[in-house]
Amino acid sequence: MKIIKFKQKKSYIYKRKVLIKDLVLNMLVGIHNFEKKNKQRVKFNLIINIDQNLIPNDKDLKSIVNYEQVIKTITKITSKKHFPLLETLAEKIFFKLFENPRIKKILLRVEKLDVIKNTTSVGIELEKTRSNEY
């Protein structure tokens, strides 16, 4: 009797993430009068989970979630208008970034760096996931 050996199929489970750390932008944000008139430093940190089935293609940047494009998007949002609340700003960022179907989940931390004495920063951290993911 002949024994047939099958090659073991290798499969992997990926968690692909794009990281943006300590992006600092000057912008108008806050409810106080001085925050409406003077720009302040705001720090952004993001962890973006992307489609685990994406296969990067060196010749096509559309095959990845490009961190440079994410930074440009955030910079454009923050330069356009005053945001009374960090939460409102965060929702605008989520809305724009989730236009990319490759993005599945975003952890976003937004911090004001100079507004409260005796603190390094104050801010919020929000996580949003597409409803059909995870």
Sequence and secondary structure as in RCSB ss.txt:
>XXXX:A:sequence
MKIIKFKQKKSYIYKRKVLIKDLVLNMLVGIHNFEKKNKQRVKFNLIINIDQNLIPNDKDLKSIVNYEQVIKTIT
KITSKKHFPLLETLAEKIFFKLFENPRIKKILLRVEKLDVIKNTTSVGIELEKTRSNEY
>XXXX:A:secstr
               EEEEEEEEEEEE B SSHHHHHS EEEEEEEEEEE TT   BTTBGGGS  HHHHHHHHH
HHHHH  BS HHHHHHHHHHHHTTSTTEEEEEEEEEESSSSTT S EEEEEEEE TT  
